Amino acid sequence: MFKKILVFLTVAVMLFSLAGCGKTENTNAPKPADTKSEVKKLKVGMATDVGGVNDESFNASAYRGLKKAESDLGAEVKVLESKQEADYDTNLTTLVRGGNDLTWGIGFAMANAIDKAAKDNSDKKFGIVDYAYFDNNGKNITPKNVVCVTFKEEEGSFLMGVIAAKMTKTKTVGFLGGIEIDLIKKFEYGFRAGVAAVDPGIKVLSGYAASFTDSAKGKALANSMYSQGADVIYHASGGTGKGLFEAAVENSKSDKKVWAIGVDSDQYKLAPDNTLSSMIKSVDNAVFDISKRLVHNEWKGGEVVVYGLKEGGIDIAPTTNKNTPQAVIDLANSYKQKIIAGEIAVPKTKGEFDSYMLKLPKQ
């Protein structure tokens, strides 16, 4: 009996000692590493086109998207502004060498530079705004490490046309474009279609500055249109459009007020008393959305992502109610819903516009 008790006590002491040793080892073990500090921070770079981040338009919107990635995703961001086309290749190379996980090229003019950078750096990811790579047969040939972002600019331009048509008193409105290319023609034909939907008898003047950065040329074109009787002008010309707002202010008189309509960003502040609306092109949301996909492992190279009214990539500026009557805004929104529902196919080429006009009810 005594031997059994002795054995029991010996085993108990051994178990207690082992437990104590285990406790000591756990106490002295290194603490788990801080998970956040081990997670690699997303790095996103952006090269602007020659408009720069202060163009109050396209590049400025893209920059806002980059800053949102910084604040909401904790991304480390870097922006390089291109002063001339020769800077595109250099800036993209600098960003790639800087270790960015995603490098953006802003604007169709950077298409060749992005294509070259992507092919030279197949292990890196790229994004381009306002361009998609297709061959002559319409086949998508986007490099597998590039995402293209495009927009249905014609849809938002249609709504600006509706507003212009309802607000003109002279029955003459204008369209001011940057460079006369297919992309900007989408804005023009969408605008013309919106005007015609309200009143096909309204005259639409059109002029191109051959630049996205020449505000003086934009002002001269706007002055010419105002002198020809236009009292509302819509522009799609990047930094060139700043001249439109200057012209609108200078051409307004107590007995004759003229208006400007902005593009890409809400441009109300450029001429608070002379701006009817702006066609919002949410480049910022697109840049942020594609960057976020990378964080969540949802990024897919080689695809073309298209944003329109339905996708929330195009819209009417929230400041439209500052100078535009609610009834006009309501009418524009009714057309917006018809476009989203597929009841209206907005034209984006001359051929589509001509067909569109033939289908309009006779007035």
RODO-2510 file (C-alpha; in nm, 4 decimals, decimal comma):
residues 363
     n   res          X          Y          Z
     1     m     0,0000     0,0000     0,0000
     2     f     0,2784     0,2378     0,0959
     3     k     0,4604     0,1639    -0,2325
     4     k     0,1461     0,2504    -0,4348
     5     i     0,1145     0,5859    -0,2542
     6     l     0,4826     0,6606    -0,3139
     7     v     0,4517     0,5822    -0,6859
     8     f     0,1415     0,8032    -0,7130
     9     l     0,3191     1,0979    -0,5467
    10     t     0,6260     1,0556    -0,7683
    11     v     0,4163     1,0606    -1,0881
    12     a     0,2234     1,3674    -0,9677
    13     v     0,5449     1,5587    -0,8997
    14     m     0,6795     1,4693    -1,2460
    15     l     0,3598     1,5853    -1,4174
    16     f     0,3629     1,9106    -1,2195
    17     s     0,7261     1,9715    -1,3183
    18     l     0,6554     1,9041    -1,6848
    19     a     0,3589     2,1384    -1,6746
    20     g     0,5745     2,4042    -1,5137
    21     c     0,8438     2,3617    -1,7783
    22     g     0,5848     2,3927    -2,0545
    23     k     0,4514     2,7112    -1,9002
    24     t     0,7988     2,8579    -1,8746
    25     e     0,8737     2,7852    -2,2403
    26     n     0,5491     2,9516    -2,3558
    27     t     0,6187     3,2579    -2,1458
    28     n     0,9631     3,3026    -2,2914
    29     a     0,8602     3,2246    -2,6507
    30     p     0,8794     3,5163    -2,8957
    31     k     0,5511     3,7044    -2,9446
    32     p     0,3599     3,6512    -3,2696
    33     a     0,4747     3,8908    -3,5392
    34     d     0,2629     4,1966    -3,6118
    35     t     0,0570     4,0807    -3,9106
    36     k     0,0141     4,4321    -4,0490
    37     s     0,3865     4,4972    -4,0531
    38     e     0,4462     4,1812    -4,2556
    39     v     0,1865     4,2625    -4,5232
    40     k     0,3472     4,4162    -4,8319
    41     k     0,2045     4,7623    -4,8923
    42     l     0,0470     4,8105    -5,2339
    43     k     0,2468     5,0492    -5,4508
    44     v     0,0663     5,2287    -5,7323
    45     g     0,2325     5,4639    -5,9772
    46     m     0,0780     5,7008    -6,2280
    47     a     0,2164     5,8900    -6,5262
    48     t    -0,0093     6,1706    -6,6513
    49     d    -0,0314     6,2887    -7,0066
    50     v     0,0797     6,6427    -7,0908
    51     g    -0,2258     6,7930    -6,9190
    52     g    -0,0832     6,7257    -6,5726
    53     v    -0,2706     6,6841    -6,2449
    54     n    -0,3846     7,0474    -6,2412
    55     d    -0,5818     7,0351    -6,5651
    56     e    -0,9073     7,0579    -6,3643
    57     s    -1,0308     6,7757    -6,5831
    58     f    -0,9158     6,4301    -6,6883
    59     n    -0,5794     6,3973    -6,5152
    60     a    -0,7085     6,5707    -6,2039
    61     s    -0,9813     6,3087    -6,1751
    62     a    -0,7305     6,0244    -6,2149
    63     y    -0,5163     6,1802    -5,9444
    64     r    -0,8135     6,1838    -5,7057
    65     g    -0,8534     5,8108    -5,7648
    66     l    -0,4881     5,7546    -5,6832
    67     k    -0,5189     5,9536    -5,3603
    68     k    -0,8256     5,7510    -5,2675
    69     a    -0,6193     5,4342    -5,3093
    70     e    -0,3704     5,5908    -5,0728
    71     s    -0,6285     5,6806    -4,8061
    72     d    -0,8659     5,3839    -4,8355
    73     l    -0,6280     5,1036    -4,9300
    74     g    -0,3181     5,2258    -4,7529
    75     a    -0,1341     5,2248    -5,0846
    76     e     0,1971     5,3959    -5,1403
    77     v     0,1460     5,6175    -5,4445
    78     k     0,3699     5,8034    -5,6846
    79     v     0,2786     6,0496    -5,9595
    80     l     0,4992     6,1679    -6,2433
    81     e     0,3705     6,4482    -6,4655
    82     s     0,4584     6,4428    -6,8338
    83     k     0,5444     6,7814    -6,9794
    84     q     0,5820     6,6459    -7,3330
    85     e     0,5197     6,3200    -7,5161
    86     a     0,8888     6,2332    -7,4918
    87     d     0,8397     6,1983    -7,1147
    88     y     0,5957     5,9068    -7,1419
    89     d     0,8499     5,6273    -7,1828
    90     t     1,0865     5,7778    -6,9271
    91     n     0,8184     5,8260    -6,6624
    92     l     0,6768     5,4761    -6,7047
    93     t     1,0252     5,3238    -6,6815
    94     t     1,0954     5,5229    -6,3657
    95     l     0,7725     5,4034    -6,2056
    96     v     0,8378     5,0398    -6,2961
    97     r     1,1898     5,0553    -6,1550
    98     g     1,0430     5,2108    -5,8430
    99     g     0,8814     4,8761    -5,7635
   100     n     0,5201     4,9709    -5,8240
   101     d     0,2725     4,6818    -5,8257
   102     l     0,0520     4,8689    -6,0721
   103     t     0,1541     5,1485    -6,3063
   104     w    -0,1062     5,3700    -6,4734
   105     g    -0,0811     5,5635    -6,7971
   106     i    -0,3467     5,8348    -6,8182
   107     g    -0,4890     5,9047    -7,1617
   108     f    -0,5004     5,7508    -7,5087
   109     a    -0,1794     5,9318    -7,6038
   110     m     0,0128     5,6957    -7,3770
   111     a    -0,1048     5,3816    -7,5585
   112     n     0,2243     5,3090    -7,7360
   113     a     0,4310     5,3838    -7,4271
   114     i     0,2186     5,1534    -7,2090
   115     d     0,2300     4,8773    -7,4704
   116     k     0,6098     4,8995    -7,4864
   117     a     0,6532     4,9121    -7,1079
   118     a     0,4207     4,6142    -7,0617
   119     k     0,6075     4,4034    -7,3175
   120     d     0,9452     4,5002    -7,1740
   121     n     0,8275     4,4201    -6,8204
   122     s     0,6016     4,1156    -6,8488
   123     d     0,6187     4,0554    -6,4722
   124     k     0,4696     4,3982    -6,3953
   125     k     0,1077     4,5155    -6,4072
   126     f    -0,0192     4,8190    -6,5958
   127     g    -0,3398     5,0123    -6,6488
   128     i    -0,4362     5,2628    -6,9162
   129     v    -0,7320     5,4987    -6,9232
   130     d    -0,9204     5,5851    -7,2430
   131     y    -0,7628     5,3277    -7,4682
   132     a    -0,8210     4,9635    -7,5606
   133     y    -0,5980     4,7493    -7,7799
   134     f    -0,7897     4,5963    -8,0731
   135     d    -0,6660     4,4810    -8,4120
   136     n    -0,8257     4,5785    -8,7442
   137     n    -1,0772     4,2955    -8,7082
   138     g    -1,1928     4,4127    -8,3671
   139     k    -1,0098     4,1399    -8,1752
   140     n    -0,8875     4,2293    -7,8273
   141     i    -0,5055     4,2205    -7,8333
   142     t    -0,4469     4,3821    -7,4939
   143     p    -0,1249     4,2546    -7,3337
   144     k    -0,1939     4,0053    -7,0533
   145     n    -0,0398     4,2351    -6,7930
   146     v    -0,2499     4,5398    -6,8870
   147     v    -0,6053     4,6432    -6,7959
   148     c    -0,7750     4,8960    -7,0228
   149     v    -1,0389     5,1353    -6,8913
   150     t    -1,2782     5,3054    -7,1335
   151     f    -1,5996     5,5036    -7,0950
   152     k    -1,9274     5,5586    -7,2782
   153     e    -1,8677     5,9326    -7,3069
   154     e    -2,1462     5,9647    -7,5621
   155     e    -2,4051     5,8781    -7,2941
   156     g    -2,3102     6,1611    -7,0593
   157     s    -2,2664     6,3988    -7,3515
   158     f    -2,6240     6,3209    -7,4577
   159     l    -2,7454     6,4488    -7,1199
   160     m    -2,5384     6,7667    -7,1618
   161     g    -2,7056     6,8101    -7,4996
   162     v    -3,0476     6,7873    -7,3365
   163     i    -2,9527     7,0546    -7,0842
   164     a    -2,8036     7,2810    -7,3518
   165     a    -3,1130     7,2486    -7,5709
   166     k    -3,3463     7,3402    -7,2856
   167     m    -3,1344     7,6356    -7,1728
   168     t    -3,0510     7,8037    -7,5041
   169     k    -3,2448     8,1160    -7,5883
   170     t    -3,0829     8,1711    -7,9271
   171     k    -3,1458     7,8202    -8,0620
   172     t    -2,7704     7,7948    -8,1233
   173     v    -2,5277     7,5959    -7,9088
   174     g    -2,1656     7,4917    -7,9495
   175     f    -1,9270     7,2010    -7,9062
   176     l    -1,5576     7,2681    -7,8413
   177     g    -1,3265     6,9692    -7,8884
   178     g    -0,9580     6,9142    -7,8211
   179     i    -0,7962     6,6973    -8,0884
   180     e    -1,0305     6,5751    -8,3620
   181     i    -1,0080     6,1997    -8,3041
   182     d    -1,2665     5,9214    -8,2689
   183     l    -1,2623     5,9479    -7,8886
   184     i    -1,3616     6,3151    -7,8878
   185     k    -1,6074     6,2619    -8,1706
   186     k    -1,7982     6,0360    -7,9291
   187     f    -1,8545     6,3431    -7,7109
   188     e    -1,9667     6,5538    -8,0053
   189     y    -2,2143     6,3079    -8,1551
   190     g    -2,3572     6,2190    -7,8146
   191     f    -2,4047     6,5919    -7,7469
   192     r    -2,5637     6,6533    -8,0852
   193     a    -2,8023     6,3612    -8,0273
   194     g    -2,9123     6,5022    -7,6912
   195     v    -2,9759     6,8435    -7,8432
   196     a    -3,1767     6,6899    -8,1266
   197     a    -3,3822     6,4773    -7,8861
   198     v    -3,5187     6,8005    -7,7386
   199     d    -3,5316     7,0099    -8,0561
   200     p    -3,3746     6,8996    -8,3876
   201     g    -3,4095     7,2568    -8,5096
   202     i    -3,1364     7,3845    -8,2766
   203     k    -2,8121     7,4705    -8,4559
   204     v    -2,4916     7,3103    -8,3226
   205     l    -2,1612     7,4843    -8,3957
   206     s    -1,8442     7,2778    -8,3704
   207     g    -1,4739     7,3627    -8,3406
   208     y    -1,1520     7,1771    -8,2541
   209     a    -0,8422     7,3311    -8,0973
   210     a    -0,5968     7,0576    -8,2089
   211     s    -0,4738     7,0540    -7,8497
   212     f    -0,5714     6,9463    -7,4990
   213     t    -0,3524     7,2055    -7,3289
   214     d    -0,3981     7,5331    -7,5208
   215     s    -0,6435     7,7341    -7,3130
   216     a    -0,5826     8,0441    -7,5288
   217     k    -0,6974     7,8531    -7,8369
   218     g    -0,9968     7,7241    -7,6424
   219     k    -1,0906     8,0780    -7,5463
   220     a    -1,0578     8,2002    -7,9044
   221     l    -1,2829     7,9218    -8,0348
   222     a    -1,5393     7,9874    -7,7634
   223     n    -1,5373     8,3610    -7,8398
   224     s    -1,5986     8,2802    -8,2051
   225     m    -1,8965     8,0565    -8,1238
   226     y    -2,0463     8,3104    -7,8841
   227     s    -2,0096     8,5791    -8,1523
   228     q    -2,2011     8,3531    -8,3941
   229     g    -2,4969     8,3380    -8,1577
   230     a    -2,4238     8,0340    -7,9414
   231     d    -2,5263     8,0939    -7,5828
   232     v    -2,4333     7,7468    -7,4463
   233     i    -2,1042     7,5686    -7,5247
   234     y    -2,0031     7,2191    -7,4142
   235     h    -1,6366     7,1246    -7,4281
   236     a    -1,4360     6,8017    -7,4366
   237     s    -1,0870     6,9425    -7,4575
   238     g    -0,9018     6,8856    -7,1318
   239     g    -0,6984     7,1874    -7,0200
   240     t    -0,7913     7,3702    -7,3412
   241     g    -1,1408     7,3996    -7,1991
   242     k    -1,0261     7,6398    -6,9282
   243     g    -1,0412     7,9059    -7,1979
   244     l    -1,4103     7,8343    -7,2508
   245     f    -1,4948     7,9365    -6,8961
   246     e    -1,2963     8,2586    -6,9289
   247     a    -1,4827     8,3360    -7,2504
   248     a    -1,8202     8,2613    -7,0914
   249     v    -1,7562     8,5123    -6,8143
   250     e    -1,6279     8,7808    -7,0506
   251     n    -1,9114     8,7379    -7,3026
   252     s    -2,1904     8,7579    -7,0468
   253     k    -2,3717     9,0867    -7,0204
   254     s    -2,6617     9,2059    -6,8110
   255     d    -2,8995     9,1607    -7,1029
   256     k    -2,7385     8,8476    -7,2494
   257     k    -2,5939     8,5672    -7,0415
   258     v    -2,3956     8,2859    -7,1992
   259     w    -2,3138     7,9483    -7,0500
   260     a    -2,0415     7,6850    -7,0378
   261     i    -2,0729     7,3105    -6,9740
   262     g    -1,7714     7,1277    -6,8347
   263     v    -1,6377     6,7759    -6,8738
   264     d    -1,4639     6,4922    -6,6868
   265     s    -1,4588     6,6690    -6,3479
   266     d    -1,7130     6,9044    -6,1917
   267     q    -1,5878     7,2336    -6,3366
   268     y    -1,8429     7,4628    -6,1717
   269     k    -1,5772     7,6497    -5,9735
   270     l    -1,4094     7,7714    -6,2944
   271     a    -1,7054     8,0020    -6,3612
   272     p    -1,9677     7,9728    -6,0836
   273     d    -2,2077     8,2200    -6,2431
   274     n    -2,1757     8,0826    -6,5954
   275     t    -2,1614     7,7034    -6,5639
   276     l    -2,4748     7,4985    -6,6260
   277     s    -2,3358     7,1517    -6,5631
   278     s    -2,0437     6,9162    -6,6212
   279     m    -2,0386     6,5679    -6,7660
   280     i    -1,8718     6,3669    -6,4922
   281     k    -1,6415     6,0979    -6,6215
   282     s    -1,5384     5,9064    -6,3122
   283     v    -1,1786     5,8332    -6,3985
   284     d    -1,1118     5,8554    -6,0254
   285     n    -1,3541     5,5718    -5,9481
   286     a    -1,2058     5,3590    -6,2257
   287     v    -0,8467     5,4073    -6,1090
   288     f    -0,9483     5,3242    -5,7527
   289     d    -1,1654     5,0275    -5,8543
   290     i    -0,8966     4,8580    -6,0632
   291     s    -0,6366     4,9224    -5,7918
   292     k    -0,8680     4,7702    -5,5317
   293     r    -0,9103     4,4597    -5,7458
   294     l    -0,5367     4,4048    -5,7164
   295     v    -0,5608     4,4129    -5,3379
   296     h    -0,8386     4,1527    -5,3398
   297     n    -0,6678     3,9307    -5,5989
   298     e    -0,9438     4,0097    -5,8509
   299     w    -0,7211     4,1902    -6,0995
   300     k    -0,7399     4,0386    -6,4490
   301     g    -0,4926     4,1426    -6,7121
   302     g    -0,5839     4,1569    -7,0783
   303     e    -0,9373     4,2830    -7,0218
   304     v    -1,1173     4,6013    -7,1233
   305     v    -1,3393     4,7465    -6,8514
   306     v    -1,6104     4,9819    -6,9800
   307     y    -1,7937     5,2337    -6,7607
   308     g    -2,1156     5,4051    -6,8670
   309     l    -2,4271     5,5491    -6,7014
   310     k    -2,5393     5,2034    -6,5908
   311     e    -2,2046     5,1256    -6,4288
   312     g    -2,1872     5,4629    -6,2537
   313     g    -1,8842     5,5715    -6,4545
   314     i    -2,0660     5,8613    -6,6219
   315     d    -2,3052     6,1106    -6,4629
   316     i    -2,4299     6,4666    -6,4251
   317     a    -2,2320     6,6949    -6,1906
   318     p    -2,3932     6,7495    -5,8485
   319     t    -2,3549     7,1281    -5,8889
   320     t    -2,5885     7,1277    -6,1889
   321     n    -2,8669     7,2574    -5,9642
   322     k    -2,6749     7,5809    -5,9039
   323     n    -2,7749     7,7364    -6,2375
   324     t    -3,0002     7,4805    -6,4062
   325     p    -3,3735     7,4659    -6,3205
   326     q    -3,4911     7,1451    -6,1538
   327     a    -3,7359     7,0768    -6,4354
   328     v    -3,4452     7,0625    -6,6817
   329     i    -3,2476     6,8355    -6,4494
   330     d    -3,5506     6,6092    -6,4155
   331     l    -3,5799     6,5874    -6,7931
   332     a    -3,2111     6,4979    -6,8258
   333     n    -3,2520     6,2298    -6,5592
   334     s    -3,5527     6,0847    -6,7415
   335     y    -3,3355     6,0462    -7,0508
   336     k    -3,0641     5,8953    -6,8309
   337     q    -3,3020     5,6214    -6,7196
   338     k    -3,4042     5,5498    -7,0790
   339     i    -3,0405     5,5109    -7,1789
   340     i    -2,9728     5,2792    -6,8856
   341     a    -3,2795     5,0735    -6,9762
   342     g    -3,1591     5,0398    -7,3347
   343     e    -3,4483     5,2388    -7,4782
   344     i    -3,2075     5,4882    -7,6338
   345     a    -2,8887     5,3818    -7,8123
   346     v    -2,6707     5,6924    -7,8076
   347     p    -2,4680     5,7415    -8,1288
   348     k    -2,0899     5,7769    -8,1097
   349     t    -1,9986     5,8017    -8,4790
   350     k    -2,1264     6,0066    -8,7720
   351     g    -2,2897     5,7000    -8,9260
   352     e    -2,4707     5,6146    -8,6040
   353     f    -2,5733     5,9786    -8,5607
   354     d    -2,7185     5,9984    -8,9117
   355     s    -2,9227     5,6830    -8,8458
   356     y    -3,0334     5,8224    -8,5101
   357     m    -3,1594     6,1431    -8,6727
   358     l    -3,3642     5,9486    -8,9262
   359     k    -3,5469     5,7710    -8,6427
   360     l    -3,6393     6,0873    -8,4524
   361     p    -4,0074     6,1828    -8,4590
   362     k    -4,0807     6,4581    -8,7093
   363     q    -4,1525     6,7910    -8,5449
***
